[in-house]
Amino acid sequence: MKIFCLSAPLPGVINMMTSYFQALGKAVKSLTVTVLRNAVLFIPGVIILNYFWKLNGVIAAQPVVETLIAAICVIMYIRDIKTGSS
């Protein structure tokens, strides 16, 4: 539970950035975030962390992946703001 509580704000950041890209008509960026979160990083994260830490790794996979995706979202947002494309 401690691990989940530490990462609780991250889904909000991820969803806000996904909505931001959708609202501006940047479907590719929004889709990228969604696919990275649900397939590209989460499934390998569960497999890899399960290998190293068994059940604790499976439980820790979601916060670890959400941290990575939140960082990617912030980077994508900053790059989008810097390019000035709205």
N, CA, C and O atoms as a Maestro MAE file, in Angstrom:
{
 s_m_m2io_version
 :::
 2.0.0
}

f_m_ct {
 s_m_title
 :::
 protein
 m_atom[344] {
  # First column is atom index #
  i_m_mmod_type
  r_m_x_coord
  r_m_y_coord
  r_m_z_coord
  i_m_residue_number
  s_m_chain_name
  s_m_pdb_residue_name
  s_m_pdb_atom_name
  i_m_atomic_number
  :::
  1 25 0.814 -1.194 0.000 1 A "MET " " N  " 7
  2 3 0.000 0.000 0.000 1 A "MET " " CA " 6
  3 2 0.857 1.258 0.000 1 A "MET " " C  " 6
  4 15 0.481 2.270 -0.592 1 A "MET " " O  " 8
  5 25 2.001 1.195 0.659 2 A "LYS " " N  " 7
  6 3 2.874 2.367 0.701 2 A "LYS " " CA " 6
  7 2 3.335 2.757 -0.698 2 A "LYS " " C  " 6
  8 15 3.395 3.937 -1.042 2 A "LYS " " O  " 8
  9 25 3.655 1.758 -1.486 3 A "ILE " " N  " 7
  10 3 4.121 2.010 -2.852 3 A "ILE " " CA " 6
  11 2 3.024 2.675 -3.667 3 A "ILE " " C  " 6
  12 15 3.285 3.631 -4.398 3 A "ILE " " O  " 8
  13 25 1.799 2.178 -3.549 4 A "PHE " " N  " 7
  14 3 0.686 2.770 -4.291 4 A "PHE " " CA " 6
  15 2 0.395 4.190 -3.828 4 A "PHE " " C  " 6
  16 15 0.092 5.061 -4.643 4 A "PHE " " O  " 8
  17 25 0.484 4.424 -2.530 5 A "CYS " " N  " 7
  18 3 0.204 5.759 -1.997 5 A "CYS " " CA " 6
  19 2 1.224 6.779 -2.484 5 A "CYS " " C  " 6
  20 15 0.878 7.935 -2.728 5 A "CYS " " O  " 8
  21 25 2.457 6.366 -2.624 6 A "LEU " " N  " 7
  22 3 3.486 7.290 -3.113 6 A "LEU " " CA " 6
  23 2 3.245 7.705 -4.558 6 A "LEU " " C  " 6
  24 15 3.590 8.817 -4.958 6 A "LEU " " O  " 8
  25 25 2.656 6.815 -5.331 7 A "SER " " N  " 7
  26 3 2.454 7.121 -6.744 7 A "SER " " CA " 6
  27 2 1.026 7.566 -7.053 7 A "SER " " C  " 6
  28 15 0.664 7.667 -8.225 7 A "SER " " O  " 8
  29 25 0.215 7.833 -6.047 8 A "ALA " " N  " 7
  30 3 -1.194 8.185 -6.262 8 A "ALA " " CA " 6
  31 2 -1.406 9.420 -7.135 8 A "ALA " " C  " 6
  32 15 -2.340 9.407 -7.936 8 A "ALA " " O  " 8
  33 25 -0.608 10.488 -7.042 9 A "PRO " " N  " 7
  34 3 -0.849 11.661 -7.886 9 A "PRO " " CA " 6
  35 2 -0.477 11.453 -9.361 9 A "PRO " " C  " 6
  36 15 -0.921 12.218 -10.217 9 A "PRO " " O  " 8
  37 25 0.301 10.466 -9.659 10 A "LEU " " N  " 7
  38 3 0.808 10.292 -11.018 10 A "LEU " " CA " 6
  39 2 -0.271 9.976 -12.059 10 A "LEU " " C  " 6
  40 15 -0.195 10.513 -13.164 10 A "LEU " " O  " 8
  41 25 -1.261 9.143 -11.772 11 A "PRO " " N  " 7
  42 3 -2.313 8.943 -12.782 11 A "PRO " " CA " 6
  43 2 -3.041 10.238 -13.140 11 A "PRO " " C  " 6
  44 15 -3.495 10.406 -14.271 11 A "PRO " " O  " 8
  45 25 -3.149 11.145 -12.182 12 A "GLY " " N  " 7
  46 3 -3.763 12.437 -12.472 12 A "GLY " " CA " 6
  47 2 -2.957 13.238 -13.475 12 A "GLY " " C  " 6
  48 15 -3.514 13.854 -14.384 12 A "GLY " " O  " 8
  49 25 -1.650 13.227 -13.306 13 A "VAL " " N  " 7
  50 3 -0.766 13.926 -14.242 13 A "VAL " " CA " 6
  51 2 -0.867 13.288 -15.622 13 A "VAL " " C  " 6
  52 15 -0.957 13.986 -16.632 13 A "VAL " " O  " 8
  53 25 -0.852 11.977 -15.658 14 A "ILE " " N  " 7
  54 3 -0.917 11.253 -16.928 14 A "ILE " " CA " 6
  55 2 -2.238 11.534 -17.640 14 A "ILE " " C  " 6
  56 15 -2.253 11.821 -18.837 14 A "ILE " " O  " 8
  57 25 -3.340 11.453 -16.907 15 A "ASN " " N  " 7
  58 3 -4.645 11.701 -17.518 15 A "ASN " " CA " 6
  59 2 -4.788 13.150 -17.964 15 A "ASN " " C  " 6
  60 15 -5.388 13.421 -19.005 15 A "ASN " " O  " 8
  61 25 -4.248 14.077 -17.195 16 A "MET " " N  " 7
  62 3 -4.310 15.485 -17.574 16 A "MET " " CA " 6
  63 2 -3.521 15.733 -18.863 16 A "MET " " C  " 6
  64 15 -3.985 16.468 -19.734 16 A "MET " " O  " 8
  65 25 -2.351 15.137 -18.993 17 A "MET " " N  " 7
  66 3 -1.557 15.327 -20.202 17 A "MET " " CA " 6
  67 2 -2.220 14.655 -21.402 17 A "MET " " C  " 6
  68 15 -2.186 15.195 -22.508 17 A "MET " " O  " 8
  69 25 -2.818 13.493 -21.197 18 A "THR " " N  " 7
  70 3 -3.533 12.825 -22.283 18 A "THR " " CA " 6
  71 2 -4.699 13.688 -22.751 18 A "THR " " C  " 6
  72 15 -4.917 13.844 -23.953 18 A "THR " " O  " 8
  73 25 -5.440 14.243 -21.815 19 A "SER " " N  " 7
  74 3 -6.568 15.121 -22.158 19 A "SER " " CA " 6
  75 2 -6.093 16.389 -22.838 19 A "SER " " C  " 6
  76 15 -6.746 16.880 -23.759 19 A "SER " " O  " 8
  77 25 -4.960 16.929 -22.397 20 A "TYR " " N  " 7
  78 3 -4.376 18.125 -22.999 20 A "TYR " " CA " 6
  79 2 -4.074 17.876 -24.477 20 A "TYR " " C  " 6
  80 15 -4.438 18.682 -25.334 20 A "TYR " " O  " 8
  81 25 -3.416 16.772 -24.766 21 A "PHE " " N  " 7
  82 3 -3.073 16.469 -26.159 21 A "PHE " " CA " 6
  83 2 -4.324 16.194 -26.991 21 A "PHE " " C  " 6
  84 15 -4.390 16.588 -28.155 21 A "PHE " " O  " 8
  85 25 -5.305 15.530 -26.412 22 A "GLN " " N  " 7
  86 3 -6.549 15.278 -27.143 22 A "GLN " " CA " 6
  87 2 -7.284 16.580 -27.432 22 A "GLN " " C  " 6
  88 15 -7.814 16.764 -28.527 22 A "GLN " " O  " 8
  89 25 -7.318 17.479 -26.460 23 A "ALA " " N  " 7
  90 3 -8.037 18.742 -26.629 23 A "ALA " " CA " 6
  91 2 -7.418 19.601 -27.724 23 A "ALA " " C  " 6
  92 15 -8.122 20.346 -28.405 23 A "ALA " " O  " 8
  93 25 -6.117 19.501 -27.892 24 A "LEU " " N  " 7
  94 3 -5.440 20.284 -28.922 24 A "LEU " " CA " 6
  95 2 -5.389 19.562 -30.265 24 A "LEU " " C  " 6
  96 15 -4.783 20.057 -31.215 24 A "LEU " " O  " 8
  97 25 -6.013 18.410 -30.344 25 A "GLY " " N  " 7
  98 3 -6.054 17.677 -31.604 25 A "GLY " " CA " 6
  99 2 -4.767 16.947 -31.924 25 A "GLY " " C  " 6
  100 15 -4.487 16.660 -33.088 25 A "GLY " " O  " 8
  101 25 -3.986 16.644 -30.910 26 A "LYS " " N  " 7
  102 3 -2.713 15.929 -31.109 26 A "LYS " " CA " 6
  103 2 -2.923 14.467 -30.720 26 A "LYS " " C  " 6
  104 15 -2.437 13.991 -29.694 26 A "LYS " " O  " 8
  105 25 -3.659 13.784 -31.576 27 A "ALA " " N  " 7
  106 3 -4.055 12.412 -31.284 27 A "ALA " " CA " 6
  107 2 -2.867 11.465 -31.204 27 A "ALA " " C  " 6
  108 15 -2.885 10.511 -30.426 27 A "ALA " " O  " 8
  109 25 -1.848 11.718 -31.992 28 A "VAL " " N  " 7
  110 3 -0.686 10.817 -31.996 28 A "VAL " " CA " 6
  111 2 0.020 10.850 -30.642 28 A "VAL " " C  " 6
  112 15 0.411 9.806 -30.121 28 A "VAL " " O  " 8
  113 25 0.184 12.041 -30.074 29 A "LYS " " N  " 7
  114 3 0.841 12.148 -28.769 29 A "LYS " " CA " 6
  115 2 -0.009 11.500 -27.679 29 A "LYS " " C  " 6
  116 15 0.514 10.814 -26.801 29 A "LYS " " O  " 8
  117 25 -1.321 11.721 -27.740 30 A "SER " " N  " 7
  118 3 -2.215 11.111 -26.768 30 A "SER " " CA " 6
  119 2 -2.186 9.591 -26.883 30 A "SER " " C  " 6
  120 15 -2.131 8.886 -25.875 30 A "SER " " O  " 8
  121 25 -2.221 9.097 -28.101 31 A "LEU " " N  " 7
  122 3 -2.162 7.655 -28.323 31 A "LEU " " CA " 6
  123 2 -0.824 7.079 -27.861 31 A "LEU " " C  " 6
  124 15 -0.771 5.976 -27.317 31 A "LEU " " O  " 8
  125 25 0.241 7.823 -28.079 32 A "THR " " N  " 7
  126 3 1.570 7.378 -27.642 32 A "THR " " CA " 6
  127 2 1.601 7.165 -26.136 32 A "THR " " C  " 6
  128 15 2.101 6.146 -25.660 32 A "THR " " O  " 8
  129 25 1.073 8.117 -25.393 33 A "VAL " " N  " 7
  130 3 1.043 8.001 -23.931 33 A "VAL " " CA " 6
  131 2 0.221 6.783 -23.518 33 A "VAL " " C  " 6
  132 15 0.643 6.018 -22.650 33 A "VAL " " O  " 8
  133 25 -0.932 6.598 -24.122 34 A "THR " " N  " 7
  134 3 -1.809 5.487 -23.770 34 A "THR " " CA " 6
  135 2 -1.174 4.135 -24.087 34 A "THR " " C  " 6
  136 15 -1.223 3.215 -23.272 34 A "THR " " O  " 8
  137 25 -0.587 4.020 -25.258 35 A "VAL " " N  " 7
  138 3 0.032 2.743 -25.649 35 A "VAL " " CA " 6
  139 2 1.261 2.455 -24.787 35 A "VAL " " C  " 6
  140 15 1.473 1.314 -24.375 35 A "VAL " " O  " 8
  141 25 2.068 3.476 -24.513 36 A "LEU " " N  " 7
  142 3 3.222 3.262 -23.646 36 A "LEU " " CA " 6
  143 2 2.796 2.784 -22.268 36 A "LEU " " C  " 6
  144 15 3.395 1.874 -21.696 36 A "LEU " " O  " 8
  145 25 1.757 3.410 -21.750 37 A "ARG " " N  " 7
  146 3 1.316 3.078 -20.394 37 A "ARG " " CA " 6
  147 2 0.742 1.667 -20.321 37 A "ARG " " C  " 6
  148 15 1.074 0.909 -19.410 37 A "ARG " " O  " 8
  149 25 -0.105 1.315 -21.260 38 A "ASN " " N  " 7
  150 3 -0.854 0.070 -21.141 38 A "ASN " " CA " 6
  151 2 -0.183 -1.152 -21.754 38 A "ASN " " C  " 6
  152 15 -0.501 -2.277 -21.366 38 A "ASN " " O  " 8
  153 25 0.717 -0.971 -22.679 39 A "ALA " " N  " 7
  154 3 1.277 -2.142 -23.351 39 A "ALA " " CA " 6
  155 2 2.798 -2.158 -23.336 39 A "ALA " " C  " 6
  156 15 3.407 -3.126 -22.882 39 A "ALA " " O  " 8
  157 25 3.397 -1.114 -23.820 40 A "VAL " " N  " 7
  158 3 4.843 -1.128 -24.047 40 A "VAL " " CA " 6
  159 2 5.637 -1.195 -22.746 40 A "VAL " " C  " 6
  160 15 6.648 -1.894 -22.680 40 A "VAL " " O  " 8
  161 25 5.197 -0.481 -21.713 41 A "LEU " " N  " 7
  162 3 5.956 -0.473 -20.464 41 A "LEU " " CA " 6
  163 2 5.345 -1.342 -19.363 41 A "LEU " " C  " 6
  164 15 6.075 -1.956 -18.586 41 A "LEU " " O  " 8
  165 25 4.021 -1.399 -19.291 42 A "PHE " " N  " 7
  166 3 3.401 -2.114 -18.171 42 A "PHE " " CA " 6
  167 2 3.621 -3.624 -18.235 42 A "PHE " " C  " 6
  168 15 4.017 -4.236 -17.243 42 A "PHE " " O  " 8
  169 25 3.369 -4.216 -19.377 43 A "ILE " " N  " 7
  170 3 3.502 -5.675 -19.482 43 A "ILE " " CA " 6
  171 2 4.950 -6.124 -19.263 43 A "ILE " " C  " 6
  172 15 5.181 -7.028 -18.460 43 A "ILE " " O  " 8
  173 25 5.941 -5.521 -19.950 44 A "PRO " " N  " 7
  174 3 7.325 -5.908 -19.634 44 A "PRO " " CA " 6
  175 2 7.715 -5.573 -18.192 44 A "PRO " " C  " 6
  176 15 8.509 -6.287 -17.579 44 A "PRO " " O  " 8
  177 25 7.150 -4.480 -17.651 45 A "GLY " " N  " 7
  178 3 7.444 -4.122 -16.261 45 A "GLY " " CA " 6
  179 2 6.983 -5.191 -15.294 45 A "GLY " " C  " 6
  180 15 7.699 -5.528 -14.352 45 A "GLY " " O  " 8
  181 25 5.800 -5.724 -15.514 46 A "VAL " " N  " 7
  182 3 5.290 -6.796 -14.657 46 A "VAL " " CA " 6
  183 2 6.175 -8.034 -14.772 46 A "VAL " " C  " 6
  184 15 6.512 -8.660 -13.767 46 A "VAL " " O  " 8
  185 25 6.545 -8.378 -15.988 47 A "ILE " " N  " 7
  186 3 7.362 -9.579 -16.194 47 A "ILE " " CA " 6
  187 2 8.743 -9.425 -15.567 47 A "ILE " " C  " 6
  188 15 9.220 -10.326 -14.878 47 A "ILE " " O  " 8
  189 25 9.377 -8.295 -15.802 48 A "ILE " " N  " 7
  190 3 10.739 -8.085 -15.282 48 A "ILE " " CA " 6
  191 2 10.747 -7.976 -13.765 48 A "ILE " " C  " 6
  192 15 11.565 -8.616 -13.104 48 A "ILE " " O  " 8
  193 25 9.852 -7.179 -13.209 49 A "LEU " " N  " 7
  194 3 9.833 -7.025 -11.753 49 A "LEU " " CA " 6
  195 2 9.378 -8.301 -11.054 49 A "LEU " " C  " 6
  196 15 9.810 -8.572 -9.933 49 A "LEU " " O  " 8
  197 25 8.523 -9.084 -11.687 50 A "ASN " " N  " 7
  198 3 8.142 -10.381 -11.132 50 A "ASN " " CA " 6
  199 2 9.346 -11.307 -11.066 50 A "ASN " " C  " 6
  200 15 9.511 -12.056 -10.103 50 A "ASN " " O  " 8
  201 25 10.175 -11.253 -12.080 51 A "TYR " " N  " 7
  202 3 11.368 -12.107 -12.103 51 A "TYR " " CA " 6
  203 2 12.301 -11.780 -10.931 51 A "TYR " " C  " 6
  204 15 12.851 -12.685 -10.303 51 A "TYR " " O  " 8
  205 25 12.477 -10.498 -10.641 52 A "PHE " " N  " 7
  206 3 13.414 -10.098 -9.591 52 A "PHE " " CA " 6
  207 2 12.815 -10.147 -8.184 52 A "PHE " " C  " 6
  208 15 13.496 -10.559 -7.244 52 A "PHE " " O  " 8
  209 25 11.551 -9.733 -8.022 53 A "TRP " " N  " 7
  210 3 10.976 -9.599 -6.682 53 A "TRP " " CA " 6
  211 2 9.697 -10.384 -6.473 53 A "TRP " " C  " 6
  212 15 9.000 -10.148 -5.486 53 A "TRP " " O  " 8
  213 25 9.363 -11.293 -7.345 54 A "LYS " " N  " 7
  214 3 8.153 -12.131 -7.253 54 A "LYS " " CA " 6
  215 2 6.903 -11.263 -7.101 54 A "LYS " " C  " 6
  216 15 6.726 -10.311 -7.861 54 A "LYS " " O  " 8
  217 25 6.044 -11.568 -6.147 55 A "LEU " " N  " 7
  218 3 4.775 -10.851 -6.024 55 A "LEU " " CA " 6
  219 2 4.972 -9.367 -5.734 55 A "LEU " " C  " 6
  220 15 4.213 -8.539 -6.237 55 A "LEU " " O  " 8
  221 25 5.962 -9.019 -4.943 56 A "ASN " " N  " 7
  222 3 6.231 -7.606 -4.667 56 A "ASN " " CA " 6
  223 2 6.579 -6.851 -5.949 56 A "ASN " " C  " 6
  224 15 6.246 -5.674 -6.087 56 A "ASN " " O  " 8
  225 25 7.232 -7.511 -6.864 57 A "GLY " " N  " 7
  226 3 7.555 -6.890 -8.143 57 A "GLY " " CA " 6
  227 2 6.328 -6.631 -8.988 57 A "GLY " " C  " 6
  228 15 6.225 -5.607 -9.663 57 A "GLY " " O  " 8
  229 25 5.395 -7.574 -8.943 58 A "VAL " " N  " 7
  230 3 4.142 -7.399 -9.687 58 A "VAL " " CA " 6
  231 2 3.376 -6.205 -9.114 58 A "VAL " " C  " 6
  232 15 2.827 -5.395 -9.861 58 A "VAL " " O  " 8
  233 25 3.343 -6.106 -7.804 59 A "ILE " " N  " 7
  234 3 2.659 -4.998 -7.150 59 A "ILE " " CA " 6
  235 2 3.360 -3.675 -7.444 59 A "ILE " " C  " 6
  236 15 2.700 -2.652 -7.628 59 A "ILE " " O  " 8
  237 25 4.682 -3.689 -7.487 60 A "ALA " " N  " 7
  238 3 5.444 -2.461 -7.719 60 A "ALA " " CA " 6
  239 2 5.464 -2.041 -9.177 60 A "ALA " " C  " 6
  240 15 5.878 -0.922 -9.481 60 A "ALA " " O  " 8
  241 25 5.035 -2.894 -10.081 61 A "ALA " " N  " 7
  242 3 5.106 -2.573 -11.509 61 A "ALA " " CA " 6
  243 2 4.282 -1.345 -11.862 61 A "ALA " " C  " 6
  244 15 4.746 -0.490 -12.616 61 A "ALA " " O  " 8
  245 25 3.080 -1.244 -11.336 62 A "GLN " " N  " 7
  246 3 2.227 -0.115 -11.685 62 A "GLN " " CA " 6
  247 2 2.821 1.226 -11.253 62 A "GLN " " C  " 6
  248 15 2.881 2.132 -12.084 62 A "GLN " " O  " 8
  249 25 3.259 1.406 -10.019 63 A "PRO " " N  " 7
  250 3 3.854 2.693 -9.655 63 A "PRO " " CA " 6
  251 2 5.134 3.015 -10.427 63 A "PRO " " C  " 6
  252 15 5.390 4.172 -10.758 63 A "PRO " " O  " 8
  253 25 5.929 1.996 -10.707 64 A "VAL " " N  " 7
  254 3 7.163 2.227 -11.460 64 A "VAL " " CA " 6
  255 2 6.841 2.705 -12.870 64 A "VAL " " C  " 6
  256 15 7.430 3.671 -13.355 64 A "VAL " " O  " 8
  257 25 5.906 2.027 -13.522 65 A "VAL " " N  " 7
  258 3 5.514 2.398 -14.883 65 A "VAL " " CA " 6
  259 2 4.851 3.775 -14.891 65 A "VAL " " C  " 6
  260 15 5.108 4.577 -15.789 65 A "VAL " " O  " 8
  261 25 4.009 4.054 -13.910 66 A "GLU " " N  " 7
  262 3 3.358 5.360 -13.851 66 A "GLU " " CA " 6
  263 2 4.363 6.483 -13.638 66 A "GLU " " C  " 6
  264 15 4.184 7.580 -14.168 66 A "GLU " " O  " 8
  265 25 5.402 6.229 -12.880 67 A "THR " " N  " 7
  266 3 6.450 7.233 -12.696 67 A "THR " " CA " 6
  267 2 7.156 7.518 -14.015 67 A "THR " " C  " 6
  268 15 7.401 8.675 -14.356 67 A "THR " " O  " 8
  269 25 7.482 6.467 -14.753 68 A "LEU " " N  " 7
  270 3 8.129 6.642 -16.051 68 A "LEU " " CA " 6
  271 2 7.228 7.383 -17.033 68 A "LEU " " C  " 6
  272 15 7.680 8.290 -17.731 68 A "LEU " " O  " 8
  273 25 5.958 6.999 -17.087 69 A "ILE " " N  " 7
  274 3 5.027 7.634 -18.015 69 A "ILE " " CA " 6
  275 2 4.784 9.088 -17.635 69 A "ILE " " C  " 6
  276 15 4.685 9.944 -18.514 69 A "ILE " " O  " 8
  277 25 4.685 9.379 -16.343 70 A "ALA " " N  " 7
  278 3 4.504 10.771 -15.919 70 A "ALA " " CA " 6
  279 2 5.696 11.620 -16.341 70 A "ALA " " C  " 6
  280 15 5.522 12.754 -16.786 70 A "ALA " " O  " 8
  281 25 6.902 11.082 -16.206 71 A "ALA " " N  " 7
  282 3 8.099 11.813 -16.646 71 A "ALA " " CA " 6
  283 2 8.071 12.030 -18.156 71 A "ALA " " C  " 6
  284 15 8.400 13.117 -18.632 71 A "ALA " " O  " 8
  285 25 7.684 11.014 -18.907 72 A "ILE " " N  " 7
  286 3 7.585 11.143 -20.361 72 A "ILE " " CA " 6
  287 2 6.531 12.181 -20.733 72 A "ILE " " C  " 6
  288 15 6.744 12.976 -21.649 72 A "ILE " " O  " 8
  289 25 5.405 12.183 -20.037 73 A "CYS " " N  " 7
  290 3 4.346 13.166 -20.303 73 A "CYS " " CA " 6
  291 2 4.830 14.588 -20.063 73 A "CYS " " C  " 6
  292 15 4.560 15.486 -20.861 73 A "CYS " " O  " 8
  293 25 5.539 14.789 -18.970 74 A "VAL " " N  " 7
  294 3 6.047 16.132 -18.659 74 A "VAL " " CA " 6
  295 2 7.041 16.581 -19.723 74 A "VAL " " C  " 6
  296 15 7.025 17.739 -20.139 74 A "VAL " " O  " 8
  297 25 7.894 15.683 -20.159 75 A "ILE " " N  " 7
  298 3 8.862 16.017 -21.212 75 A "ILE " " CA " 6
  299 2 8.129 16.354 -22.513 75 A "ILE " " C  " 6
  300 15 8.473 17.325 -23.188 75 A "ILE " " O  " 8
  301 25 7.119 15.550 -22.863 76 A "MET " " N  " 7
  302 3 6.350 15.833 -24.082 76 A "MET " " CA " 6
  303 2 5.639 17.177 -23.969 76 A "MET " " C  " 6
  304 15 5.580 17.923 -24.946 76 A "MET " " O  " 8
  305 25 5.099 17.496 -22.799 77 A "TYR " " N  " 7
  306 3 4.405 18.761 -22.591 77 A "TYR " " CA " 6
  307 2 5.373 19.944 -22.727 77 A "TYR " " C  " 6
  308 15 5.065 20.929 -23.399 77 A "TYR " " O  " 8
  309 25 6.527 19.840 -22.095 78 A "ILE " " N  " 7
  310 3 7.522 20.928 -22.180 78 A "ILE " " CA " 6
  311 2 7.974 21.139 -23.605 78 A "ILE " " C  " 6
  312 15 8.088 22.279 -24.056 78 A "ILE " " O  " 8
  313 25 8.234 20.054 -24.325 79 A "ARG " " N  " 7
  314 3 8.629 20.186 -25.736 79 A "ARG " " CA " 6
  315 2 7.510 20.800 -26.558 79 A "ARG " " C  " 6
  316 15 7.772 21.580 -27.474 79 A "ARG " " O  " 8
  317 25 6.263 20.460 -26.244 80 A "ASP " " N  " 7
  318 3 5.123 21.007 -26.977 80 A "ASP " " CA " 6
  319 2 4.983 22.509 -26.710 80 A "ASP " " C  " 6
  320 15 4.691 23.282 -27.623 80 A "ASP " " O  " 8
  321 25 5.188 22.906 -25.480 81 A "ILE " " N  " 7
  322 3 5.107 24.334 -25.116 81 A "ILE " " CA " 6
  323 2 6.254 25.114 -25.784 81 A "ILE " " C  " 6
  324 15 6.044 26.218 -26.288 81 A "ILE " " O  " 8
  325 25 7.443 24.548 -25.785 82 A "LYS " " N  " 7
  326 3 8.590 25.238 -26.376 82 A "LYS " " CA " 6
  327 2 8.450 25.441 -27.878 82 A "LYS " " C  " 6
  328 15 8.893 26.458 -28.412 82 A "LYS " " O  " 8
  329 25 7.836 24.477 -28.561 83 A "THR " " N  " 7
  330 3 7.666 24.625 -29.995 83 A "THR " " CA " 6
  331 2 6.557 25.625 -30.323 83 A "THR " " C  " 6
  332 15 6.466 26.124 -31.444 83 A "THR " " O  " 8
  333 25 5.723 25.905 -29.332 84 A "GLY " " N  " 7
  334 3 4.678 26.898 -29.521 84 A "GLY " " CA " 6
  335 2 3.541 26.443 -30.390 84 A "GLY " " C  " 6
  336 15 2.738 27.258 -30.844 84 A "GLY " " O  " 8
  337 25 3.456 25.148 -30.631 85 A "SER " " N  " 7
  338 3 2.368 24.634 -31.470 85 A "SER " " CA " 6
  339 2 1.153 24.368 -30.604 85 A "SER " " C  " 6
  340 15 1.204 23.588 -29.652 85 A "SER " " O  " 8
  341 25 0.068 25.024 -30.948 86 A "SER " " N  " 7
  342 3 -1.169 24.833 -30.188 86 A "SER " " CA " 6
  343 2 -2.293 24.396 -31.072 86 A "SER " " C  " 6
  344 15 -3.409 24.189 -30.595 86 A "SER " " O  " 8
  :::
 }
 m_bond[343] {
  # First column is bond index #
  i_m_from
  i_m_to
  i_m_order
  :::
  1 1 2 1
  2 2 3 1
  3 3 4 2
  4 3 5 1
  5 5 6 1
  6 6 7 1
  7 7 8 2
  8 7 9 1
  9 9 10 1
  10 10 11 1
  11 11 12 2
  12 11 13 1
  13 13 14 1
  14 14 15 1
  15 15 16 2
  16 15 17 1
  17 17 18 1
  18 18 19 1
  19 19 20 2
  20 19 21 1
  21 21 22 1
  22 22 23 1
  23 23 24 2
  24 23 25 1
  25 25 26 1
  26 26 27 1
  27 27 28 2
  28 27 29 1
  29 29 30 1
  30 30 31 1
  31 31 32 2
  32 31 33 1
  33 33 34 1
  34 34 35 1
  35 35 36 2
  36 35 37 1
  37 37 38 1
  38 38 39 1
  39 39 40 2
  40 39 41 1
  41 41 42 1
  42 42 43 1
  43 43 44 2
  44 43 45 1
  45 45 46 1
  46 46 47 1
  47 47 48 2
  48 47 49 1
  49 49 50 1
  50 50 51 1
  51 51 52 2
  52 51 53 1
  53 53 54 1
  54 54 55 1
  55 55 56 2
  56 55 57 1
  57 57 58 1
  58 58 59 1
  59 59 60 2
  60 59 61 1
  61 61 62 1
  62 62 63 1
  63 63 64 2
  64 63 65 1
  65 65 66 1
  66 66 67 1
  67 67 68 2
  68 67 69 1
  69 69 70 1
  70 70 71 1
  71 71 72 2
  72 71 73 1
  73 73 74 1
  74 74 75 1
  75 75 76 2
  76 75 77 1
  77 77 78 1
  78 78 79 1
  79 79 80 2
  80 79 81 1
  81 81 82 1
  82 82 83 1
  83 83 84 2
  84 83 85 1
  85 85 86 1
  86 86 87 1
  87 87 88 2
  88 87 89 1
  89 89 90 1
  90 90 91 1
  91 91 92 2
  92 91 93 1
  93 93 94 1
  94 94 95 1
  95 95 96 2
  96 95 97 1
  97 97 98 1
  98 98 99 1
  99 99 100 2
  100 99 101 1
  101 101 102 1
  102 102 103 1
  103 103 104 2
  104 103 105 1
  105 105 106 1
  106 106 107 1
  107 107 108 2
  108 107 109 1
  109 109 110 1
  110 110 111 1
  111 111 112 2
  112 111 113 1
  113 113 114 1
  114 114 115 1
  115 115 116 2
  116 115 117 1
  117 117 118 1
  118 118 119 1
  119 119 120 2
  120 119 121 1
  121 121 122 1
  122 122 123 1
  123 123 124 2
  124 123 125 1
  125 125 126 1
  126 126 127 1
  127 127 128 2
  128 127 129 1
  129 129 130 1
  130 130 131 1
  131 131 132 2
  132 131 133 1
  133 133 134 1
  134 134 135 1
  135 135 136 2
  136 135 137 1
  137 137 138 1
  138 138 139 1
  139 139 140 2
  140 139 141 1
  141 141 142 1
  142 142 143 1
  143 143 144 2
  144 143 145 1
  145 145 146 1
  146 146 147 1
  147 147 148 2
  148 147 149 1
  149 149 150 1
  150 150 151 1
  151 151 152 2
  152 151 153 1
  153 153 154 1
  154 154 155 1
  155 155 156 2
  156 155 157 1
  157 157 158 1
  158 158 159 1
  159 159 160 2
  160 159 161 1
  161 161 162 1
  162 162 163 1
  163 163 164 2
  164 163 165 1
  165 165 166 1
  166 166 167 1
  167 167 168 2
  168 167 169 1
  169 169 170 1
  170 170 171 1
  171 171 172 2
  172 171 173 1
  173 173 174 1
  174 174 175 1
  175 175 176 2
  176 175 177 1
  177 177 178 1
  178 178 179 1
  179 179 180 2
  180 179 181 1
  181 181 182 1
  182 182 183 1
  183 183 184 2
  184 183 185 1
  185 185 186 1
  186 186 187 1
  187 187 188 2
  188 187 189 1
  189 189 190 1
  190 190 191 1
  191 191 192 2
  192 191 193 1
  193 193 194 1
  194 194 195 1
  195 195 196 2
  196 195 197 1
  197 197 198 1
  198 198 199 1
  199 199 200 2
  200 199 201 1
  201 201 202 1
  202 202 203 1
  203 203 204 2
  204 203 205 1
  205 205 206 1
  206 206 207 1
  207 207 208 2
  208 207 209 1
  209 209 210 1
  210 210 211 1
  211 211 212 2
  212 211 213 1
  213 213 214 1
  214 214 215 1
  215 215 216 2
  216 215 217 1
  217 217 218 1
  218 218 219 1
  219 219 220 2
  220 219 221 1
  221 221 222 1
  222 222 223 1
  223 223 224 2
  224 223 225 1
  225 225 226 1
  226 226 227 1
  227 227 228 2
  228 227 229 1
  229 229 230 1
  230 230 231 1
  231 231 232 2
  232 231 233 1
  233 233 234 1
  234 234 235 1
  235 235 236 2
  236 235 237 1
  237 237 238 1
  238 238 239 1
  239 239 240 2
  240 239 241 1
  241 241 242 1
  242 242 243 1
  243 243 244 2
  244 243 245 1
  245 245 246 1
  246 246 247 1
  247 247 248 2
  248 247 249 1
  249 249 250 1
  250 250 251 1
  251 251 252 2
  252 251 253 1
  253 253 254 1
  254 254 255 1
  255 255 256 2
  256 255 257 1
  257 257 258 1
  258 258 259 1
  259 259 260 2
  260 259 261 1
  261 261 262 1
  262 262 263 1
  263 263 264 2
  264 263 265 1
  265 265 266 1
  266 266 267 1
  267 267 268 2
  268 267 269 1
  269 269 270 1
  270 270 271 1
  271 271 272 2
  272 271 273 1
  273 273 274 1
  274 274 275 1
  275 275 276 2
  276 275 277 1
  277 277 278 1
  278 278 279 1
  279 279 280 2
  280 279 281 1
  281 281 282 1
  282 282 283 1
  283 283 284 2
  284 283 285 1
  285 285 286 1
  286 286 287 1
  287 287 288 2
  288 287 289 1
  289 289 290 1
  290 290 291 1
  291 291 292 2
  292 291 293 1
  293 293 294 1
  294 294 295 1
  295 295 296 2
  296 295 297 1
  297 297 298 1
  298 298 299 1
  299 299 300 2
  300 299 301 1
  301 301 302 1
  302 302 303 1
  303 303 304 2
  304 303 305 1
  305 305 306 1
  306 306 307 1
  307 307 308 2
  308 307 309 1
  309 309 310 1
  310 310 311 1
  311 311 312 2
  312 311 313 1
  313 313 314 1
  314 314 315 1
  315 315 316 2
  316 315 317 1
  317 317 318 1
  318 318 319 1
  319 319 320 2
  320 319 321 1
  321 321 322 1
  322 322 323 1
  323 323 324 2
  324 323 325 1
  325 325 326 1
  326 326 327 1
  327 327 328 2
  328 327 329 1
  329 329 330 1
  330 330 331 1
  331 331 332 2
  332 331 333 1
  333 333 334 1
  334 334 335 1
  335 335 336 2
  336 335 337 1
  337 337 338 1
  338 338 339 1
  339 339 340 2
  340 339 341 1
  341 341 342 1
  342 342 343 1
  343 343 344 2
  :::
 }
}
